Amino acid sequence: MRMKESSKNSPWNNKKIIVLIVLCSAFFQLTFLVFSKNTTPLTGLTFAEGLLAWNLTAGNGFSINRLGCEEIMRKYPPTPMQNFDFSKCPDPLKKNPDTYTAHNTPGYPMLISATWFIFGENKYIYIQTLQVLLNVLAVFAVYLVANYFFDIKTAILGSAILGLYLPLLLSAYTPVRDIWIYFGIVLLFIIYQRSLTALGFNYKKFTLSAGILLGIMSLIQPIFFYLPAFLGVALGSAFKSWKQGVVIFLGTMMSILIILSPWTIRNYVLFHRFIPTQTRIGAGLWEGMGAFENPIGAILSDNAAFEEAKKENPNVQYGSPEYDEILGRKAIAAIKKYPLWFISAAIRRIPKVLFPLYIPQKISVKKIIQESKAEKKLFFLQPILFTDPALWFNLFDIFLSLFGLIGMWIYHHRWRTLVLFYLIPAYFIAILAPLHVEPRYVLGIRFIFIIFACGSLITLLNFKKNRTQRSIIPPS
């Protein structure tokens, strides 16, 4: 196992290169932030996060003021493909009754509300700037991680790609919580790296630091809530100590529950239910079934799911615990009735985790293949390819995924040291495959595939140059 950096491979030996990469990334991202004119494809999500933040700022607690929302939408209709500007309308929320909610975790609206309170105006630009700056810092953090666990060439190439990686740039610019998955996982890798010493793995230090991190991140994105069990099993196996695995699981889970306890108590008092994060599992399970042809009539749509819930209770509130329970019962009944269909749907979602297509395309690859066969031309000779830049980017992303998987195989003999690099993608598959997968859900793990892809490319080039090398597998 690699436990100590040699002076030869010190990350500071190439400080001019990494500084240039970070500065180029910062310039590119900040320029995009300034000239993008507040556009976003996720207007519904940004409005929902902003509405929660606005209630917090107005002193109404964590609530969705439905009458206030209707009043806002009527007086100030949102512009399509743009973030709603809450600073341009007066605050009507205190005049109307509030509907307390646990449909979202509180962390991200609290971040937005804090920036509005500090800067004195309800504008998204402050949280956007914070996310862009953190995204730039993450480029340097990934460079340090890749240099420690792989080599300097992999670190430089990987950080260069990440610094200009368009999906991360777009996500950092968009005021929704998805980019924070990426920040949390990168920090988890930094904690893991700092817990590896010349004497071995300092599991107590890792447990304390990771527990605090996962607790805070669970307030922002609930996908971190289930990670301790996976960490305990994976790290206990990697370091051949089930005692350490149990301590990691119990310690990190206890930290998460302590940090979430005020939110959990609040939800129990209001809704008389144990809700440590948010009420979305039932609705997510039902809507996710609508992503494929299904025998139960599920549709991948919030409106359709709401109408389905109202069939059982016409007075149910969207996003309420009752709403989630109704859809959860329907989903469980469907799984019991059609178990093989559910399993096949979960399997079909796995490629969506491994090969997500982030940039919307005008032309589908399937259509191009069909035209290639009809015209008896090679795929890359189709003129239509050159009319859609998004298609070329998605092909590049598929290339990164393929070589990332090759890299996972090449480095499999070092899995004990690289355990987190294998665990995190497997964890996202285990959590998302039964529910629903959208590209933005798995954006936070793309840096792992990029690092593996860069490592595999460099290894393959070295193998081709070195005629005396008998195996493509690099030495430990």
N, C-alpha and C positions, 0 to 999 in steps of 0.2 A: 504493500500500500504506500501511496505517496503521502508522506506526512510532513515533509519539510522542504521549503523552497531552497534551491541552490542559488548562489549568486549569479550563475550563468543564466538561469531561467527567471530571474527576478523580473516582475512586471515593470519595474521602474527603469530597466535597461532600454525600453522602447517608449519612454515617456513622450518624446516628440511626436511619434506616430499616433499614440492613443489620444494625446491632447488635440491633435489635428482632427482625428475622427470625432471626438466629442464636440469640438467647436463647429465642425461642419454639420453635425447632427443638430446642434442648438440653432445654428443659423437657418438651416432648412426648416426646422419645426416652428421657430418663432416667426419666420417669414410667412409660412403657411397660416399661422394663427392670425397674423395681422391682415393678410389679404384675402382670407377665405370668406369674409363678410357674414359671419355667424351662420353659415349653412350647416345642415345636418340631415341625414336620412332618418334619424330617430326622433322626430319631433314629439311623438306621443310620450316616449320615455323621458325625454328631457323636461317636458311640461309636468309630468307626474312627479319627478324628483324635485322640480322647482316649486310645485304647489305644496309639497310636504315641508320644504325648507321655508316657504313663505309663512305657513302656519306657525312653525317654530319661531320665526323671527317676530311674528305678530303676537306671540305669547299664547297661542291656542294649543300648545302641545303638539304631539305627534298625531295629527288628524288630517282627514281629507274633508274640507268644507264643501259639500256638494252644491249648496245654493250659491256660495261664493264663486265656485268654479263655473257654474252656469252663467253667472253674471259677468264674469271675466270674459268667457268665450263669446257672449253676446255683444258686449261693448267693444272688445278688442279681439276680433277674429285672428287667430294665428296665421302667419304666412306659411304656405307649404314649403317644406325643406329648410326651415329656419328655426333656430331656438327662440322660444317665446321670451320677450323682454319684459320681465316683471317690474322693471323700474319705470315703465311708461304709464302705468295705471295706478289709481289710488287703491288703498287697502280697504276692501269691503268685508273682510273676513270676520272682523269682530262683531259685525251686525247680524250675522247669521249663525244658526246652530252648527256645531261641529260633529263630525262622525269620526270617532277615534278608530284607528286602524292598526293592524299588525301585519298588513299585506306586504310591507317592505321592512327590511331591517333599518334601524335608525341611523347608522353610522354615516352614510353618504349625505342624506339631507342635513345632518348636523354639520358636516364639513362645509356644505354650501352656505348654510345659515351663518356659520362662524365667519366666513369671508364677507358675507353681506353686512354682518354686524361690525366687523373690523373696519371695512372701507366705507360704510355708510350709504351704500346704494345696492339695490338688488339686481346685480348684473352677473352673468355667468363668466365674464372674462377673467375673474380672479381665480375661480376653481380651474378654469381651463389653463391659465398660465401656470398654476401650481402643478397640474398634471403634466404639462409639457416639460417643465423643469425636472420633475421627478423621472420622466421618461428619458431625458438626457442623462441624468445621473445613473439610471439603470443600465445604460450602455456601458458605462465605466465599470459598474458592478459586475456585469456579465463578463466583461474582459478579464477582471480579476479571477472570477470563478473558472472560466475556461482555461486561463493560463495555469491555474493551480492543478486542475484535474486532467488537463490534456497537455497542450504545449503552446508556445508563444505564437506560432503561425496560425493555429486554430483560433486562438484568442483574438488576434488582430483581424483575421478575415471575418469571424463571427460577429465581432462588435461593429465592424464596418457595415455589414449587411443590416444588422439591427438598427444602426444609427439612421439609416435611410429606408427602413422597412415601412412601406406605406400603410398597411393595416394598423400598426401600432401608432403611427403618427395620427391617423384619423381617429383612433380610439382615444388617444390622449387629448385630442382637441374637443371631443364630444363630452358634454357634461352628464355622463352616466357612469355607473360604478364599475363597468367591465374592466377598465384598465387597471383597477386596483388589485385584481387577481394577479396580474403580472407583477406588480410591485411587491405583493405579499410573497409570492413564490420566489422571486429573486432574493428577497431578504432571508427567506428560509434557507436558501442555498448558502448565503453568506454566513448565517449562523452555523450551519453544518460544517462549512469550511473552517471556521474559527474554532470549532469543537474538536477538530482533528489535530493531534499534537504528535510529537516524536514518540511519546509514550503510549499512544493509542487514542481511543475515542473517549472524550470527556462527556459521558452521557448525562451527568448531572447538570453541567453547564448548558448543554443542548436542551434538556428538558425545561429548565427555567426560562431560557430565552425564547425557545419555540412556543412554549405555552402562552407567554405574554403576547407574542406576535399573533398567534392563531386566535387568541381571544379578541384582540383588537380587530383583526381582519374579519372575524365572524360577525362583528357588529356592522361591517360594511358589506360583506358578501358571504352568505351562509354556506357556500360550498366548502369553506375551511372547517366548518363545524365537525365534519365526519372524518377528518384526516388523522386524528390521533391514533385510532385503532390500526390504520394502515401503517403509520409510522412505527408503532410498536412492533408489529409483526415483521416489517421489512428490516428495520435496524437491528432487532433482536436476532434475526436470521443472518444478516450480514456480518455481525460481530460475534456470532456464535454464543450469545448470552441471552437466554430467555428472561433472566432477571432484569437485565437492562431494558429489554423490550417491554416488560410489564411496567417498570418504573416510568418509561417514556410515555406509554399510553395513559396510565393513571395520572401522572404529573401534568401532562399537557391538557388532558380532558378536564382535570380539576381547575386548572388556570382558566380555561375557556368558560366553564360554568360560573366561576367566581366573577369574571369580567362581565358575563351576560346576565348575572343575577338581578341587577336593578331592572333591566328590560323584561326579564322573565316574570319577576314579581308584579310589575306593572301590568303585564298581559293577563296574569292570573286574576288580579283584582278586577280588571275591566271585563274579561271574557270568561273567567272561571275555567280556564284551560291552561295546560302546560305548553307554552309557546316560547321556546328559547331563542328562535331566530325570526321566522316569518311563516305566514299561512299560504304556502304556494304549492306544496307537494301534491295535494289532491288535484288541484286545477292543472298543474303541470303534467301530471300523469295522464289525465283525461285528454287535454289538448294535444299532448305529444302523440297520442294514438291517432290523431287526425292527420299526422304527417304522411301516412301511407293509406292506401285503400284498406278499409277495415269493415268488419261485419257488425259494428255497433253504431254506426252513424256519427262517429266523432269527427269534428272539423277543427283544423288548426286555426282557431280564431277566438279572440277574447269575447267578441260579441256573441258568437255561436255558443260558446261555453256558458255565457251568462243566460242565454235563452234556455239552454238545457237545464241549468240549475233552477230557473223560475218555473219549470214544469212541475217540480216537486214542491217548491215554496215560492209563490208569486211575489212575496214581500222580501225575499232575500236580497241583501245588499252585496253588490259586487266587491270581491276582495275580503269579505268578512269571514270569520272562522266558520260560520254555518255554510257559506258558499263553498269553501274549500272542502268541508266535510261531505257535502252532497256530491260533489264531483269525485271526491276520493272513493266514496262508496260505489258509485257507478263504475269507476275504473277498476276497483278490486273485483266487483261482480263480473266485469268483462274478462279480466285475467283468469278468473276461475272457470269461466265458460269457454274461453278460447286460449288456453295456455300455450299451445304450439304457435299460434299466430303472434302472441306477445313475445315469445322467445325469438321468433324470426325477425320481428320488428327491431328488437334490441340488437340483434346481430347486424342488421342492415344499417344501424346508426354508427357502428364502429368506424367504417371508412370516413364518415363525416367528422369524426374526431381527428383521424390521421391525415385526411386530405380536405381540410376546409377551404372553401372558395370565398374569399372575403370581398372581392370587388365585383359588384354586379356586372354581368356580361350582357351585351346585346345579342350575342350569337352563342348558341350552345355547341359544345364539342360534339355531341351526338349528331346534330344537324350537319356539321362539317364532315363528319365521317360518312354519313349517308350520301352527301353530295359527292364526296371523293369516290365512293364505290360506284355511284351512278355515272359519273363522268370518267371513271377509270384513271383518276389522277392521284398522286401521292398527297397525303394529308397536308404537308407543308408547302405544296404548290397551289393550294386554293387561294385565289385573290382575296376572298372574303376575310381571310385571317388578318390582313393588314388594315382592315377598317375598324377593328375593335382592340384598342390598347389593353383593355381590362383582361381580354383573353390571354394575351401574352404574359401579363403579370401572374395570372392564375396558373398558367403552364409553368412559370418559374417557381411558383409556390409548390406545385406538385413535384417538381424536380427536387426542391429542398426536402419535401417529405420522404420521397423515395430514397434519397441519399442519407437522410436522417435514419431511416430504418436500416439501411446497409451499415451505417455507423454503429447502430445498436448491436448488430451482429458482430462487427469487427472487434468491438471493445467488450464483448460479453464476458471474456475471461477476467475482466477487472470489475465485475458487477458489484463486488463487496464494497469497494471504494466508491464506485459510481452509483450506489444503490438509489439515491434520490433521483438521478437522471432516468432510471427505469421505473421507479415507483410512481412519480407524479403523472406521467401519461397513462399508466395503468389505472391509477386512481380516478382520473377524469373519465376514462372509459367505463369503469365500474359504476360511477355515480350518474353519468349522463346517458349512457346507452339505454337504460330502462325508461328514461323520461323523455327527453327531447334534446336535440343538439342544434344549436345555431353557431355559425362561425365565431361570433363575438364571445361565446361562452368559453372557447378553447384558445382564445388569443393569448392568454397568459402563459401557455406552455409552448408556444412556438419557438421561443429562444432555445429550448432543449433540442428540438429537431434541427435548428440552424447550427448549433454547436456540433451535434453529431454529423450533420451533413458536411460541414467544413472539415471536421476531423477525418471523415471517410475519404473525402476528395484528396486531402493532403497525404493520407496514408497510401491511397492508390497511386498517386503520382510518385511518391518515394519508392513504392514497390516496383513501378515500371522503370525507374532510373537505376535502382540497385539490382543488378543482374544476379548477384550472389545470394540475395535474400530468398529463402525457400518458402516462407509463408507470408501471406498478406496480413496476418494478425500481428500487430506491433507488440514488442516486448512490454512486460509489466513495468 
